[in-house]
Amino acid sequence: MLSLVSLCAKEVVSDHSSSPGWLQWVPRELYRPLLEAAFASCRPLAVGELVQRWPERTLRVGGRRKQGQTAPNRLCIQALLLAVVRGLSDRCSLQILDLCGLQGDEGGMGDPMGGWSLTVALCTMVVQARAGAQRSQRKEGEWERKRFSALERDRDIKRERGQRKRGQELNGDETSNDREKIGSSGLVSEEDLSKGVRRRMEMRKKQEKAMTGSEGNKIETDEKEADNEVLVHVRADLFVNARSWERVRVALSTSGPLKLQCRYLRVEEISVSSIRTLLDLLPRRGLLGIDVRYSSLGVAGLAELLPLLSTFPALKSLRLHYCNLDFRRDHVGQEEALRDLSRGLTHLQELRRLSLTALRLPGQLRVLLSLPQPLEILELPYLSLSPADLAYLSCSHHASTLQQLDLSENRLDVNTLPSICRLLSQASSSLQHLSLSGCGLTDGLLGLLLPSLGGCWALKSLALALNPLCMTGLMDLVRMAVRMRSLRQLLYPNPLEDYQPGLPDLPSSAQLLDWPLDEATDINLTSSQLNRVLIDSGRSDLFLTCDLLNYDKDLVD
């Protein structure tokens, strides 16, 4: 339910023609409700006028959205960015613009601005602000030259008048007095003219002092010097691919009134050298995570990037999706590259999240988890984990601190199940989100796993989609779930009885995903039976779903 302030703000921004009447009288504490109302009502003109006059040092737009809330409209975001550039010349109070989490899905409802489009728009804004500042500097320089020429002309005129006076006066004392007057008037003009020169000399001394500093602090010194001319720091999540890479590189290389900073960097389909260039240009403080997708890194390429990643002191998340490491022992130099990879990972001191998808490194989990600090989030889908990998994970120093664990699409059997049970026992007090979708769990395997699952008393969400369970196994799963008081979401698989005839005895997750459901079977009957278990147990706070595409574990947080 909207508050009275929100309702009034929505009414105020609805009529743009009345904005000249109320903008000059708005107290600073009402700017935020008015801006939120302008975003919600899609009023880009109101957004621009409010941002251009923003009365505070910091403006945060975006962040995590509530359920059902859409991302801001594309026109509103463009109006916001344009207003920031215009506000630079209006002496706006804004110093920090935080757009982290603002982007929506490309092509989503309400015409949101996706990550790629937002990144391109931000880079364009930075370059345009720099060009505007250069034009202003040229105008100021022209005005200074004209002022300097006028002062020089006045000084020449005064000097000529003084010389004529000295020729006319015969009294030595009067001549001396005239010289003192002329000299004093000339000194005043020179003092006025020397102010700009002194400022330039001071800046030059600072630069020389920075150059003579130690080489180890050179990067931080350069960043501090570059910040001297920055008026607004723009913080955002950046999405870079082959089409936007050059724009991002130019924007990060540009010094001017706007400085682009990155919280989470996502790169797709670009080379190792291009990723290195981006990392070299990013400010060292502030980068929390990097997400590399669909880039053929190789083990050597990843080992080459890790030393650069270790220079970001706040880096907490590393995600590698379909990066094709493809380790093969028969290739020359692969063993050495693997050792370099292990050494590089040991330098990521603050890493808390590691996500590795389809890297094709079976049997190398010990190397990939050679991190100094225990992880809180570990995602290993499609990794073809071997029994040795799972045995190591269950005994590693990460097991007892895990809050999120994703082992989807790693085939489990009677040989690997003891390691999974040991892992769940180690993480029973910390684990909040678990995904075992597509792991080949049958009724028998699930029965062996249920006691360990029930012992995870902190678990909030559990995903078991695309496992070949019959209705009997599914009912056992739900009966166990209702006894877990912390559990809020359960993603269950469609039982085998709901599929059309012809499935193999032990279907794979891909077969379960593609195989059609039997239209003759009442799908609602399954849902009704499961919901009856919820009602009988009084668990109205537990949400059951088989909708894999719309499942979101973050909704329970």
VEXDREN-2710 file (C-alpha; in Angstrom, 1 decimal):
% VEXDREN-2710
k/r/px/py/pz
1/MET/0.0/0.0/0.0
2/LEU/1.4/3.4/-1.0
3/SER/2.0/6.0/1.7
4/LEU/0.4/9.4/1.6
5/VAL/3.7/11.0/0.6
6/SER/4.0/8.6/-2.4
7/LEU/0.5/9.2/-3.5
8/CYS/1.0/13.0/-3.4
9/ALA/4.4/12.7/-5.2
10/LYS/2.8/10.7/-8.0
11/GLU/0.1/13.4/-8.4
12/VAL/2.7/16.2/-8.4
13/VAL/4.9/14.7/-11.1
14/SER/2.0/13.7/-13.3
15/ASP/1.6/17.3/-14.7
16/HIS/4.8/18.5/-16.1
17/SER/3.5/21.9/-17.0
18/SER/3.2/22.7/-13.3
19/SER/6.8/21.9/-12.5
20/PRO/8.1/25.5/-12.7
21/GLY/5.7/26.4/-10.0
22/TRP/6.8/23.8/-7.4
23/LEU/10.5/22.9/-8.3
24/GLN/11.9/26.0/-6.6
25/TRP/9.9/25.3/-3.4
26/VAL/10.6/21.6/-2.9
27/PRO/12.5/20.8/0.4
28/ARG/15.4/18.5/0.0
29/GLU/13.8/15.6/1.9
30/LEU/11.0/15.4/-0.7
31/TYR/13.3/14.9/-3.7
32/ARG/13.6/11.2/-3.2
33/PRO/9.8/10.4/-3.1
34/LEU/9.3/12.7/-6.1
35/LEU/12.1/10.9/-8.1
36/GLU/10.7/7.5/-7.2
37/ALA/7.2/8.6/-8.3
38/ALA/8.6/9.9/-11.6
39/PHE/10.3/6.6/-12.3
40/ALA/7.2/4.6/-11.4
41/SER/5.0/6.8/-13.5
42/CYS/7.5/7.0/-16.4
43/ARG/7.9/10.7/-16.4
44/PRO/11.3/11.3/-18.0
45/LEU/11.0/15.1/-18.0
46/ALA/10.4/15.2/-14.2
47/VAL/13.3/12.8/-13.7
48/GLY/15.6/15.1/-15.6
49/GLU/14.6/18.2/-13.7
50/LEU/14.9/16.6/-10.3
51/VAL/18.3/15.0/-11.0
52/GLN/19.7/18.3/-12.5
53/ARG/18.8/20.0/-9.2
54/TRP/19.6/17.1/-6.9
55/PRO/20.4/18.7/-3.4
56/GLU/22.5/15.8/-1.9
57/ARG/26.0/14.5/-2.5
58/THR/24.9/11.0/-3.3
59/LEU/22.1/9.7/-5.6
60/ARG/21.4/5.9/-5.6
61/VAL/19.1/4.5/-8.3
62/GLY/18.5/0.8/-8.8
63/GLY/19.5/-1.9/-6.4
64/ARG/17.4/-4.9/-5.7
65/ARG/13.8/-4.7/-6.8
66/LYS/10.8/-6.0/-4.9
67/GLN/8.8/-8.9/-6.3
68/GLY/6.7/-7.7/-9.2
69/GLN/8.6/-4.4/-9.5
70/THR/9.9/-3.6/-13.0
71/ALA/13.2/-1.9/-13.9
72/PRO/13.1/1.8/-14.6
73/ASN/12.0/2.8/-18.1
74/ARG/14.7/3.3/-20.8
75/LEU/13.6/6.9/-21.4
76/CYS/13.8/7.7/-17.7
77/ILE/17.3/6.4/-17.5
78/GLN/18.4/8.4/-20.5
79/ALA/16.8/11.5/-19.0
80/LEU/18.7/10.8/-15.7
81/LEU/22.1/10.5/-17.5
82/LEU/21.5/13.7/-19.6
83/ALA/20.5/15.6/-16.4
84/VAL/23.8/14.6/-14.7
85/VAL/25.8/16.0/-17.6
86/ARG/23.8/19.2/-17.6
87/GLY/24.1/19.5/-13.8
88/LEU/27.9/19.7/-14.1
89/SER/27.6/23.3/-15.4
90/ASP/24.9/24.2/-12.8
91/ARG/27.0/23.6/-9.8
92/CYS/24.8/20.7/-8.7
93/SER/25.6/19.1/-5.3
94/LEU/25.8/15.6/-6.7
95/GLN/29.2/13.9/-6.3
96/ILE/28.4/10.2/-6.3
97/LEU/25.9/8.6/-8.8
98/ASP/25.3/4.9/-7.9
99/LEU/23.6/3.0/-10.6
100/CYS/24.6/-0.5/-9.4
101/GLY/21.8/-3.0/-10.1
102/LEU/19.8/-0.6/-12.2
103/GLN/19.8/-2.7/-15.4
104/GLY/16.9/-4.9/-16.4
105/ASP/16.6/-7.7/-18.9
106/GLU/17.0/-6.7/-22.6
107/GLY/13.5/-6.8/-24.2
108/GLY/11.7/-7.2/-20.9
109/MET/8.3/-5.8/-19.9
110/GLY/8.1/-2.0/-19.7
111/ASP/11.1/-1.3/-22.1
112/PRO/13.8/-1.5/-19.5
113/MET/17.5/-0.7/-20.3
114/GLY/19.5/-3.9/-20.2
115/GLY/23.1/-4.3/-19.0
116/TRP/24.7/-3.9/-22.4
117/SER/22.6/-0.8/-23.3
118/LEU/23.2/0.8/-20.0
119/THR/27.0/0.3/-20.3
120/VAL/27.1/1.9/-23.7
121/ALA/24.9/4.8/-22.5
122/LEU/27.2/5.4/-19.5
123/CYS/30.3/5.4/-21.7
124/THR/28.7/7.9/-24.1
125/MET/27.8/10.1/-21.1
126/VAL/31.4/10.1/-19.8
127/VAL/32.9/11.0/-23.2
128/GLN/30.3/13.7/-23.8
129/ALA/31.0/15.2/-20.4
130/ARG/34.7/15.3/-21.2
131/ALA/34.0/17.1/-24.6
132/GLY/31.8/19.6/-22.8
133/ALA/34.4/20.3/-20.2
134/GLN/37.0/20.9/-23.0
135/ARG/34.7/23.3/-24.7
136/SER/34.2/25.2/-21.4
137/GLN/38.0/25.3/-20.9
138/ARG/38.5/26.7/-24.4
139/LYS/35.9/29.4/-23.7
140/GLU/37.5/30.2/-20.3
141/GLY/41.0/30.2/-21.9
142/GLU/39.8/32.7/-24.6
143/TRP/38.3/34.9/-21.9
144/GLU/41.5/34.8/-19.9
145/ARG/43.6/35.7/-23.0
146/LYS/41.3/38.7/-23.7
147/ARG/41.5/39.8/-20.0
148/PHE/45.3/39.4/-20.1
149/SER/45.5/41.5/-23.3
150/ALA/43.3/44.2/-21.8
151/LEU/45.5/44.3/-18.7
152/GLU/48.7/44.6/-20.8
153/ARG/47.2/47.4/-22.8
154/ASP/46.2/49.3/-19.6
155/ARG/49.7/48.8/-18.2
156/ASP/51.4/50.1/-21.4
157/ILE/49.1/53.2/-21.3
158/LYS/50.0/53.9/-17.7
159/ARG/53.7/53.4/-18.5
160/GLU/53.6/55.9/-21.4
161/ARG/51.8/58.4/-19.2
162/GLY/54.4/58.0/-16.5
163/GLN/57.2/58.6/-19.0
164/ARG/55.6/61.7/-20.3
165/LYS/55.2/63.0/-16.7
166/ARG/58.8/62.3/-15.9
167/GLY/59.8/64.3/-19.0
168/GLN/57.7/67.3/-17.9
169/GLU/58.5/67.4/-14.3
170/LEU/61.8/69.1/-13.3
171/ASN/61.7/68.5/-9.6
172/GLY/63.6/65.4/-8.6
173/ASP/61.4/64.6/-5.6
174/GLU/58.2/64.9/-7.7
175/THR/59.8/62.6/-10.3
176/SER/60.6/60.1/-7.6
177/ASN/57.1/60.2/-6.2
178/ASP/55.7/59.7/-9.7
179/ARG/57.9/56.6/-10.2
180/GLU/56.7/55.1/-6.9
181/LYS/53.1/55.6/-7.9
182/ILE/53.7/54.2/-11.4
183/GLY/55.7/51.3/-10.0
184/SER/53.1/50.5/-7.4
185/SER/50.3/50.5/-10.0
186/GLY/52.3/48.2/-12.2
187/LEU/52.9/45.7/-9.3
188/VAL/49.2/45.3/-8.7
189/SER/48.6/44.4/-12.3
190/GLU/51.4/41.9/-12.3
191/GLU/50.1/40.3/-9.1
192/ASP/46.7/39.9/-10.7
193/LEU/48.2/38.3/-13.8
194/SER/50.4/35.9/-11.8
195/LYS/47.5/34.1/-10.0
196/GLY/47.0/31.7/-12.9
197/VAL/50.7/31.1/-13.3
198/ARG/51.1/30.2/-9.6
199/ARG/48.2/27.7/-9.9
200/ARG/49.9/26.0/-12.8
201/MET/53.2/25.9/-11.0
202/GLU/51.6/24.3/-8.0
203/MET/50.0/21.6/-10.2
204/ARG/53.3/21.0/-11.9
205/LYS/55.0/20.5/-8.5
206/LYS/52.4/18.0/-7.5
207/GLN/52.9/16.0/-10.7
208/GLU/56.7/16.0/-10.2
209/LYS/56.3/14.8/-6.6
210/ALA/54.1/12.0/-7.8
211/MET/56.6/11.0/-10.4
212/THR/59.4/10.8/-7.8
213/GLY/57.3/8.5/-5.6
214/SER/57.8/4.8/-5.2
215/GLU/56.9/2.6/-8.1
216/GLY/54.7/0.4/-5.9
217/ASN/52.2/3.2/-5.2
218/LYS/52.3/4.6/-8.7
219/ILE/48.8/3.3/-9.7
220/GLU/47.1/4.7/-6.5
221/THR/49.0/8.0/-6.9
222/ASP/47.8/8.3/-10.6
223/GLU/44.2/7.6/-9.5
224/LYS/44.4/10.2/-6.8
225/GLU/45.8/12.8/-9.2
226/ALA/43.1/12.0/-11.8
227/ASP/40.4/12.4/-9.2
228/ASN/41.4/16.1/-8.7
229/GLU/39.4/17.1/-11.8
230/VAL/36.5/14.7/-11.2
231/LEU/33.2/16.3/-10.2
232/VAL/31.0/13.2/-10.1
233/HIS/31.9/9.5/-9.6
234/VAL/29.6/7.2/-11.5
235/ARG/29.4/3.7/-10.0
236/ALA/27.7/0.9/-12.0
237/ASP/27.8/-2.7/-13.1
238/LEU/29.3/-3.0/-16.6
239/PHE/28.5/-5.5/-19.3
240/VAL/31.2/-5.7/-22.0
241/ASN/31.3/-7.8/-25.2
242/ALA/33.0/-7.4/-28.6
243/ARG/30.6/-4.7/-29.7
244/SER/31.0/-2.5/-26.7
245/TRP/34.6/-3.1/-25.7
246/GLU/36.1/-0.1/-27.6
247/ARG/33.6/2.3/-26.1
248/VAL/34.2/1.0/-22.6
249/ARG/38.0/1.3/-23.1
250/VAL/37.7/4.9/-24.3
251/ALA/35.4/5.8/-21.4
252/LEU/37.7/4.2/-18.8
253/SER/40.8/6.0/-20.4
254/THR/39.1/9.4/-20.4
255/SER/39.9/11.9/-17.6
256/GLY/37.3/14.5/-17.0
257/PRO/34.4/15.6/-14.8
258/LEU/32.8/12.2/-14.8
259/LYS/34.7/9.1/-13.7
260/LEU/33.3/5.6/-14.4
261/GLN/33.8/3.0/-11.6
262/CYS/32.7/-0.6/-11.7
263/ARG/31.2/-2.8/-9.0
264/TYR/30.6/-6.0/-11.0
265/LEU/32.2/-6.6/-14.4
266/ARG/30.6/-9.0/-16.9
267/VAL/32.5/-9.8/-20.1
268/GLU/31.3/-12.1/-22.9
269/GLU/33.2/-13.5/-26.0
270/ILE/36.3/-11.3/-25.7
271/SER/39.9/-12.4/-25.7
272/VAL/42.3/-12.7/-22.7
273/SER/44.3/-9.7/-23.9
274/SER/41.1/-7.5/-24.1
275/ILE/40.1/-8.6/-20.6
276/ARG/43.6/-7.7/-19.4
277/THR/43.2/-4.2/-20.9
278/LEU/39.9/-3.7/-19.1
279/LEU/41.3/-4.8/-15.8
280/ASP/44.3/-2.5/-16.2
281/LEU/42.0/0.5/-16.7
282/LEU/39.6/-0.2/-13.9
283/PRO/40.1/1.6/-10.5
284/ARG/41.6/-0.8/-8.1
285/ARG/39.2/-0.1/-5.2
286/GLY/35.5/-0.9/-5.6
287/LEU/35.4/-4.0/-8.0
288/LEU/33.5/-6.7/-6.1
289/GLY/33.1/-9.3/-8.8
290/ILE/34.0/-10.4/-12.3
291/ASP/31.9/-12.7/-14.5
292/VAL/33.5/-14.1/-17.7
293/ARG/31.3/-16.0/-20.1
294/TYR/31.7/-17.7/-23.5
295/SER/35.4/-16.8/-23.7
296/SER/37.9/-19.4/-24.7
297/LEU/40.4/-18.8/-21.9
298/GLY/42.2/-22.0/-21.5
299/VAL/44.1/-22.9/-18.4
300/ALA/47.0/-20.7/-19.3
301/GLY/44.8/-17.8/-20.1
302/LEU/43.0/-18.0/-16.7
303/ALA/46.4/-18.3/-15.0
304/GLU/47.5/-15.2/-16.8
305/LEU/44.5/-13.2/-15.5
306/LEU/44.7/-14.3/-11.9
307/PRO/47.7/-12.0/-10.9
308/LEU/45.7/-9.0/-12.2
309/LEU/42.6/-10.1/-10.2
310/SER/44.7/-10.2/-7.0
311/THR/45.4/-6.5/-7.3
312/PHE/41.7/-5.7/-6.6
313/PRO/41.6/-5.8/-2.8
314/ALA/37.7/-6.0/-2.5
315/LEU/37.2/-8.8/-5.1
316/LYS/34.7/-11.3/-3.6
317/SER/33.2/-13.0/-6.6
318/LEU/34.7/-14.9/-9.5
319/ARG/32.3/-16.5/-12.1
320/LEU/33.5/-18.5/-15.1
321/HIS/30.8/-19.8/-17.4
322/TYR/31.5/-21.9/-20.5
323/CYS/35.1/-20.6/-20.7
324/ASN/36.5/-23.8/-22.1
325/LEU/39.5/-24.5/-19.9
326/ASP/39.7/-28.0/-21.4
327/PHE/42.7/-29.4/-19.5
328/ARG/44.5/-32.2/-21.3
329/ARG/47.5/-33.8/-19.7
330/ASP/48.9/-34.9/-23.1
331/HIS/49.4/-31.2/-24.2
332/VAL/52.8/-29.7/-23.6
333/GLY/52.9/-27.1/-20.8
334/GLN/49.4/-28.0/-19.3
335/GLU/50.9/-29.3/-16.0
336/GLU/52.9/-26.1/-15.6
337/ALA/49.8/-24.0/-16.4
338/LEU/47.8/-25.9/-13.8
339/ARG/50.4/-25.1/-11.2
340/ASP/50.3/-21.4/-12.2
341/LEU/46.5/-21.5/-11.9
342/SER/46.8/-23.0/-8.4
343/ARG/49.3/-20.3/-7.3
344/GLY/47.2/-17.5/-8.7
345/LEU/44.1/-18.7/-6.9
346/THR/46.0/-18.6/-3.5
347/HIS/46.4/-14.8/-3.9
348/LEU/42.6/-14.1/-4.0
349/GLN/42.5/-13.3/-0.3
350/GLU/38.9/-12.0/-0.1
351/LEU/37.1/-14.3/-2.5
352/ARG/33.9/-15.6/-1.1
353/ARG/32.0/-16.7/-4.2
354/LEU/33.2/-19.1/-6.9
355/SER/31.0/-20.1/-9.8
356/LEU/32.3/-22.5/-12.4
357/THR/30.1/-23.8/-15.2
358/ALA/31.1/-26.4/-17.8
359/LEU/34.8/-25.9/-17.5
360/ARG/35.7/-29.4/-18.5
361/LEU/38.2/-30.0/-15.7
362/PRO/37.2/-33.4/-14.2
363/GLY/39.4/-34.5/-11.3
364/GLN/40.9/-31.0/-10.8
365/LEU/38.5/-29.6/-8.1
366/ARG/41.4/-29.6/-5.5
367/VAL/43.2/-27.1/-7.8
368/LEU/40.2/-24.9/-8.4
369/LEU/39.4/-24.7/-4.7
370/SER/43.0/-23.9/-3.5
371/LEU/41.9/-20.6/-2.0
372/PRO/43.2/-19.2/1.3
373/GLN/39.8/-18.4/2.8
374/PRO/36.7/-20.6/2.9
375/LEU/34.0/-19.9/0.4
376/GLU/30.4/-19.0/1.2
377/ILE/28.9/-19.5/-2.3
378/LEU/30.0/-22.4/-4.5
379/GLU/28.4/-23.1/-7.8
380/LEU/29.7/-26.1/-9.8
381/PRO/27.0/-27.0/-12.4
382/TYR/27.9/-29.1/-15.5
383/LEU/31.4/-29.7/-14.2
384/SER/31.5/-33.5/-14.5
385/LEU/32.7/-33.9/-11.0
386/SER/34.4/-37.2/-10.3
387/PRO/34.1/-39.2/-7.1
388/ALA/37.5/-37.9/-6.0
389/ASP/36.3/-34.3/-6.5
390/LEU/33.2/-34.8/-4.3
391/ALA/35.3/-36.7/-1.7
392/TYR/37.7/-33.7/-1.5
393/LEU/34.9/-31.2/-1.3
394/SER/33.2/-32.9/1.6
395/CYS/36.5/-32.8/3.6
396/SER/37.7/-29.3/2.5
397/HIS/37.8/-26.2/4.6
398/HIS/35.0/-24.8/2.5
399/ALA/32.4/-27.4/3.6
400/SER/31.5/-25.9/7.0
401/THR/31.0/-22.3/5.8
402/LEU/28.9/-22.8/2.6
403/GLN/25.7/-20.8/2.4
404/GLN/24.9/-21.6/-1.2
405/LEU/25.8/-24.8/-3.0
406/ASP/24.9/-25.7/-6.6
407/LEU/25.8/-29.2/-7.9
408/SER/23.3/-29.3/-10.7
409/GLU/23.9/-31.6/-13.6
410/ASN/26.6/-33.6/-11.9
411/ARG/25.6/-37.3/-12.0
412/LEU/25.3/-38.9/-8.6
413/ASP/25.2/-42.6/-7.8
414/VAL/25.8/-45.0/-4.9
415/ASN/29.5/-44.3/-5.0
416/THR/29.3/-40.5/-4.7
417/LEU/26.3/-40.3/-2.3
418/PRO/28.3/-40.9/0.9
419/SER/30.5/-37.8/0.0
420/ILE/27.3/-35.7/-0.6
421/CYS/25.9/-36.9/2.8
422/ARG/29.2/-36.0/4.5
423/LEU/29.2/-32.6/2.8
424/LEU/25.6/-31.8/3.9
425/SER/26.5/-32.9/7.4
426/GLN/29.4/-30.5/7.5
427/ALA/27.3/-27.6/6.1
428/SER/24.2/-28.4/8.1
429/SER/24.3/-25.2/10.2
430/SER/25.3/-22.7/7.4
431/LEU/23.7/-24.0/4.2
432/GLN/20.7/-21.9/3.1
433/HIS/20.3/-22.7/-0.7
434/LEU/20.9/-26.1/-2.3
435/SER/20.5/-27.2/-5.9
436/LEU/20.7/-30.8/-6.9
437/SER/18.7/-30.5/-10.1
438/GLY/19.5/-32.9/-12.9
439/CYS/21.7/-35.2/-10.8
440/GLY/20.0/-38.5/-11.6
441/LEU/18.4/-39.0/-8.2
442/THR/16.0/-41.9/-8.2
443/ASP/13.6/-42.9/-5.5
444/GLY/16.2/-45.2/-3.9
445/LEU/19.0/-42.6/-4.0
446/LEU/16.7/-39.9/-2.7
447/GLY/15.7/-42.2/0.2
448/LEU/19.3/-42.5/1.2
449/LEU/19.8/-38.7/0.9
450/LEU/16.7/-37.5/2.8
451/PRO/18.1/-37.9/6.4
452/SER/21.1/-35.7/5.5
453/LEU/18.8/-33.1/3.8
454/GLY/16.5/-33.1/6.8
455/GLY/19.5/-32.3/9.0
456/CYS/20.2/-29.0/7.2
457/TRP/18.2/-26.9/9.7
458/ALA/19.2/-23.5/8.1
459/LEU/18.1/-24.5/4.5
460/LYS/15.7/-22.0/2.9
461/SER/15.4/-23.2/-0.7
462/LEU/15.9/-26.6/-2.2
463/ALA/15.9/-27.4/-6.0
464/LEU/15.5/-31.0/-7.2
465/ALA/14.1/-30.4/-10.7
466/LEU/14.7/-32.9/-13.6
467/ASN/15.4/-35.9/-11.4
468/PRO/13.6/-39.2/-12.3
469/LEU/11.3/-39.5/-9.3
470/CYS/8.1/-41.4/-9.1
471/MET/5.1/-40.1/-7.2
472/THR/6.0/-42.2/-4.2
473/GLY/9.5/-40.6/-4.0
474/LEU/8.0/-37.2/-4.5
475/MET/5.6/-37.6/-1.6
476/ASP/8.4/-38.7/0.6
477/LEU/10.3/-35.6/-0.4
478/VAL/7.4/-33.3/0.5
479/ARG/6.8/-35.0/3.8
480/MET/10.4/-34.4/4.7
481/ALA/10.3/-30.8/3.5
482/VAL/7.3/-29.8/5.7
483/ARG/9.4/-30.9/8.8
484/MET/12.2/-28.5/7.9
485/ARG/10.9/-25.3/9.6
486/SER/13.4/-23.0/7.8
487/LEU/12.5/-24.2/4.3
488/ARG/10.5/-21.7/2.2
489/GLN/10.8/-22.9/-1.4
490/LEU/10.9/-26.4/-2.9
491/LEU/11.4/-26.9/-6.6
492/TYR/10.3/-30.4/-7.3
493/PRO/10.4/-32.5/-10.5
494/ASN/7.4/-33.7/-12.4
495/PRO/6.9/-37.3/-11.4
496/LEU/7.5/-39.9/-14.1
497/GLU/3.8/-40.8/-14.1
498/ASP/3.0/-37.4/-15.6
499/TYR/5.1/-38.0/-18.8
500/GLN/3.9/-39.6/-22.0
501/PRO/4.9/-43.3/-22.4
502/GLY/8.2/-44.1/-24.0
503/LEU/10.7/-42.7/-21.5
504/PRO/13.8/-44.9/-20.7
505/ASP/13.9/-46.5/-17.3
506/LEU/16.5/-44.0/-16.1
507/PRO/16.0/-40.9/-18.2
508/SER/18.6/-38.1/-18.3
509/SER/17.8/-34.5/-17.3
510/ALA/17.9/-33.6/-21.0
511/GLN/15.3/-36.2/-21.8
512/LEU/13.1/-35.1/-18.9
513/LEU/13.3/-31.5/-20.1
514/ASP/12.4/-32.3/-23.7
515/TRP/9.9/-35.2/-23.2
516/PRO/6.2/-34.0/-23.4
517/LEU/3.9/-34.4/-20.4
518/ASP/0.9/-36.7/-20.8
519/GLU/-2.2/-34.6/-21.7
520/ALA/-4.4/-37.4/-20.5
521/THR/-3.0/-37.2/-17.0
522/ASP/-4.4/-34.5/-14.7
523/ILE/-1.3/-32.4/-13.9
524/ASN/-3.3/-30.6/-11.2
525/LEU/-3.9/-33.9/-9.4
526/THR/-0.2/-34.0/-8.5
527/SER/-0.2/-30.4/-7.3
528/SER/-3.4/-31.1/-5.2
529/GLN/-1.8/-34.1/-3.5
530/LEU/1.3/-32.2/-2.6
531/ASN/-0.6/-29.2/-1.3
532/ARG/-2.8/-31.5/0.8
533/VAL/0.4/-32.5/2.7
534/LEU/1.1/-28.8/3.3
535/ILE/-2.3/-28.1/4.6
536/ASP/-2.3/-31.1/6.9
537/SER/1.1/-30.0/8.4
538/GLY/0.1/-26.3/8.7
539/ARG/3.0/-25.2/6.5
540/SER/1.4/-22.3/4.6
541/ASP/4.8/-20.6/4.5
542/LEU/6.3/-23.3/2.3
543/PHE/6.0/-22.7/-1.5
544/LEU/6.0/-25.7/-3.8
545/THR/6.7/-25.3/-7.5
546/CYS/7.7/-27.4/-10.6
547/ASP/8.2/-24.3/-12.7
548/LEU/11.9/-24.4/-13.5
549/LEU/12.0/-21.4/-15.7
550/ASN/10.5/-19.0/-13.2
551/TYR/12.1/-20.4/-10.0
552/ASP/14.1/-17.8/-8.1
553/LYS/15.8/-18.8/-4.8
554/ASP/16.5/-15.1/-4.0
555/LEU/12.8/-14.4/-3.4
556/VAL/13.1/-16.1/0.0
557/ASP/15.8/-13.7/1.3
END
